[in-house]
Amino acid sequence: MDAFENVTVLSLEQATVLPYLTYRLAQDGMNVIRLEHPVYGDPNRMIGENVLGEERMNTYFLCINAGKKALTLNLADPQGQELLRSLIKELQVDIFATNQLPRNYQKLGIGYDSLREVKPDLIWLGVTGFGPDSNEGAYDPILQARSGLMELTGEAAADPQVLGIPLPDMGTSEHAYGLLMKALYTRQLTGEGSCINLSMFESSVSWLTVPITLTASFDKSISRRGNTHEFFCPVSVYQTGNGFVYLAVGNDRQWKAMVSQPLFAALDKPEYEKNAGRIADVDNLNAAINTITRQHTSEALIELFTSITVPISKIKTIPEVIADPLVQRILLTAEDPVTGRRITLAPPPNQTAFIEARGRKLGFPPRFGEHNAHYYGRLGYDAETLDQMKAKGII
């Protein structure tokens, strides 16, 4: 038996932060059911290309919603709230998650105190932008700006930049993943549920380990430095005869191994023997390295540095990453039973037993309200009644 196959997650989710979390939980084999408003739904369903030729199944939505079920439910309606409570009781929901603004908790009947009346050992997760006492809306780039992540990203003399991935969204998801696992363990030991309030802002700030300590404790000025490193040199992007590589010399021993090679012998200078000396002359040293690397192919440089155990990598495009043998063997797929369309999905950070047992295949991302009949049917509602509730805007 899979460790999590009997764990049921009900998630009132939209955008990225919760859908990515529940995508991770689905990869563990949990039964993930996403809740959406019957009119508005998840806005991300409408983002990207309409590759299936139908509404609310656009490409952006497909990326992080495989392996889930989908229900529609109007929680602003008292009957909708009663349906929610029935679902939690009938399905024996283990985890309820939401990224609604806190001001909506009472109005929608989704607060922890309300839902634990139905199931006392419920694990409740509320993800907010700035904590349960704030109703300030938050998008990932806003959090990157306010948390300092953007200040640390980009060239020193240029504008701050957003990260290439939405770290506040996905980082918060990973922090939530850990907190949920801790809550499940606690429940296993004590039988008690949990109320988890997680701030995306606090999650984002928690990544600033070195910048915060050095700034607050030692009055250092920490800002963006482009591709170079604050404390190690040479660590940067270098141009080659056919592209770019990233080279990372992490200590003086590796530097000595590098300049012991005929290619870089000219850089074997007393002032560069120690990392501090290299950092002090980082611009000139990087320019000198670039002069050498531009005369050789990426492949030749990678072969050389790999032979002396100095970390180096070609800067790969996304298609090249996908083609990497180490990536190929862990990619996930999902196939649409309606259109036959097959999509490739990003893998989990580690291969779970659930994923391996299923040949790395997940269920196709669910259509809007696709599983209404199944789950509301379990509550005793027949097709006619469901049609009536749909006409009233309840589901």
N, C-alpha and C positions, 0 to 999 in steps of 0.2 A: 504494500500500500504506500502511495506517495504521502509524505509527511503532511502536506497541506491540502490534500484533495477534499477534505471535509470542512475546510475553512471557507466561509461565504463572506464576501465583501459587497456591500451596497454603497455605491459612491455617487453622490450628487455632484457631478464633475463637469468641467468645461475647460477650454484653453489647453494649457500644457502641464502645469504643475501637478495636478491630480491624475490626469490621464497617463502621464509618464509613470507615476507611482504605481497605478493599478496595472499598467502594462508589465511592470516588473513583477507584480504579485501574480499576474496571470502566467508568467513564465515559470513561477514556482508551482503552478498547478492549482492555485486557489480559484474558486468559483466567483468570478468578478462580474457584477451586474452594475452597469452605469445607468443612472437616472437623468432624464432630461425633461425640460418643459415641453409640453405637447405642441406648442406653437413655435417658440423661439429655438429650442434645442441648443446644442453646442455650436457656437459660431464657427468653430474650426472645421465643422463639416462643410462649410461653404468656401473654404480657403484652398487655393491651388487649382489645378486643372480638373475638369470634370471628365475623367478618363473612362468612367463606366456608363456615361450617358444618362445619368439619373441624378436627381437632387440629393444633396446632403451626403454625398460619398466622394468628396473631392480628395485630391492626393494628400494634402496636408493632414487631413484627418486619418488617412489610412496608415500613417507612419507609426503611431503609438497606441492603436486601439484594437490590435489583433488579440484573439483569445478571450474576448469579453462577450457578454450578453448586453442587450439594450432594452430599457423600458422607458416609456413616457409617462409622466405624472405631474399634475398641476397641484403643487403643494400649497398654493395660495387658497385653494378650495378646501373647506372642512372635510369633504368626502375624500379628497386626495390625501389629506393628512391621516385619515382613518385607514386608507389603503396602505400607506407607508407603515403604520403601526402593525397592520395585519401581516404585511410582508416580513417585517422584522421577526414577528412571532412565528409565523408559519415556516419561513425559510431558516429559522434559527440563525439569524445573521450574527456573525462574530465581530465584524468590523463595519462601522458606518463612518464614511468620510465625506467631507464637504469643503469646497473652497468658496462658499457664499460669504458675503460680508456679514459680520456679526449682528448688524442691525436686523438682518433677515431671519435669524435663528428662531425667535419667538413667533414671528409672523408666519413662518413656514412649518413650525412645529418640529424643528430638527435639532433643538438644543440638547445637550447631554442629559440634563435633568429630566427632560420630557421623554427621551427615548429609553433611558435606563429604567423607567417605570415599566416598560414593556419587556425589557430583557436586562436584568440587573448586572449581568456579567459582560455587557456590551463594551467593546473597545471603540471609543469615539474619537475621531480625529478632525479637528478644524484647522485648515490651512488658511492663513490670512497674510496680507501684505506686511502689516506692521503690528500685529498682535491683536488679541481679542478685544482690546479696549479702543481699537481704531477702526474706523470705517473708510479709511482712505484707500481708494482703488490703487492697484499696483500692476504694472506690466513689467516684464523682465528688464527692458532697457532702463526704465526708471529706477529699478532696484540696483542695476549695475552702476548707474550714475550716483545714487545716494549712498551706496555702500562703499564707494571708493574703488570698485573693480575697474571702472572706466578710466579713472585717473591713473591707474597702473598699466593701461593697455594702449599701445601705439608708440610712435617715434617720439623721442624726447622733445624735438623742436616743432612737432606737429600737433594737430588736434587730438584730444582723447578719442578712443575708439571702443565700440562694443566688442565683446568677445565673439569668436566665431560660432560658439554654441551658447544657448541660453542657460548659463550656469545658475543664476538664481532660481529658475524654474526646476532644472534637473538636479541641481545640488540640494534644493529643499526636498525634492522627491526622495533622494537617497537618504537624507537625514530622517525623513518620515518613515522610510523603509526600516531603518534601524530601530526607531522608536516603537514601531508596530511589533517588530520581533521581540523587543524587550517586554512589551505589554502582553503579548501572547505567552511568553515565558512566565511572567508574573501571574497571569491568570491560571496557568497550569499549576503553579505552586500554591496559590492562595484561593483560587476560585473567584477572584475579584476582577471586575472590569477596570477600564482606565479612561480618563478624560485627557486628551492630548491637544494642547494648543500650540501650533507651530507657526512662527513668524518667518516669512520669506526674507525679511530684512535681517533678522538675527542670524538666520542660516547663512546669508551672503557674507555678513561681517565676520562670521566665524572662520572664513577662509583666510583672513588677513593676519595670519600668525606672526610672520616676521615684520611686516609694516607697522602693526600696532605696537609691538614690544619695542622696536627700535625707535619709533617716533615718540611714544609716551614716556619711555624709560631713559632713553639716551639722546633725545633731542635731535635725532637724525632726520634728514629730509629724504623721503621715499616717494619717487614718482616713476613715470614710465621711462623706459630705457630702450625701446625698440626691441631688437633681437638679442641684445647683450644681456649679461647677468650682472646683478649688483655686486656679487662677491666672488665670482669665478671668471677667469679669462685664460685662454680664449674660449668663449662660449657664444656662438652666434651663427648667423646664416652667411655662407660664403658662396660666391659665384663660381661655377665651374665652366668648362668648355661647352657643356651641353645642358646646363640647368643650374640647380642649387643644391647644396647639402647643408645640413646642420651639424656642426662639430661641437662637442662638449668635452673640454679638458677639465676634469674635476679636481686634479691635485698635481703637485710638482713632479711626482713620479711619471705621470702620464705625459706631462710636458717634456720631460727629459727623453721619454721614448719617442715622442714626436720629432724633436729636433735632432735625434740621433739618426734619423732617416736622411739620406742625401738630399731629398727634395726640400727639406726644411732646415738644413744645416746652417744656412745663413742667419737664422733666427736664434741660434745658440749663443746668446749673449749673457754676460754676468747679471745685467740689470733685469733680465727676464727669468732668472732661475727660480725666484719665489713668486707665488701668486700675487702678492702685494705689488711687486714691481710690474707685473704684467697689467694689473688693474690700473696702475698709475699712468700707463701709456697705452690704454686700450684702443684709442682711435688709430694711432700709428701702427700698432701691432696688427690690428684687424686689416688695415689697408695693405700691410706687407703680406699677410696671409692670403688675402684676395688676389694679389698680384701673382702669387704662385698657383693658387687653385684654379684660376681662370685658364691656365695653360694645360689643364688635365681634365679628363672626363670624370663625371660623377662616379662611374663604375670603378675606375682605376683608383680614385681616392678612397672609396669605400673599402676596396680590397686591401689597400695599404693600411688604413687605420684599424680595420678589423684584425689584421695580422698582428698588430701590436696592442690589441685590446684597449683601444681608445674609442669611446662611443661616437658613432657617426651615422647619419641616415640621409638618404635622398629625401627631399621634400616632395612627398607624393600627392598627386591629385586624388580626388575621391574615387574615380574609376580605378586608379592604381591600388588604392587601399583595398577596394573590394576584390581585386584580383590577387591580392597577397595570399599565398597558401595558408598562412596562419589565420587569415580572416575567412577564407573560403570554407574552411571546415567547421566554422561556428555560426555562419549566417543562418537566419531563420527564414521560413517561407510560409505563405498562407495562400490558399486557392479559393476563389469565389465559386461556390456551388451553382450560382445562377448564370454567370457569364463565362466561367472557366478561366477568368483572369488570374494569373499567378503573380504575387508580389514578393519581393525580397525585403527582409526586415533586419534591422540592427539586432545583434545578439545581446544576451545578458552579459554582465561582467564575468560570470562564471557559468559553466554548463551545468544546469541542474539535472537531477535524475529524471524529472518530469519531461524536460526538453529532449534529453537523449532517448528516452523510451519511445517518444513520438517522432523520432527521425527529424527533430528540429522543425516540426510543423505546428503552427497554431491555427485556430479557427479564424476565418476571415473577419475583418472588422465588421461589427454589426450594423445593419441598416437601422434607420431611425424607428424606434419602437418595434424592432423585429421580434422581440420575445414577449410582447404584451400578452398574447393569447396563452402562451405556455405558463408564465408565472401567475398572471391573474386568474387563469384557469385553476391553478392549484389552490387559490383562495375560494373556489366554488362558483366563479362567475362564468356563465355560458356566453356563447358568441353574441347572442342577441343583446344581453346586458352590456357586454363590452362595447358593442356598437352604440348603444344609448349613451354610455359614459363618454365615448369618443365624441359624439355629437354635442354633448354638454361641455366639452373642453376639459374634462377631468383627466382623461388619459390621451 
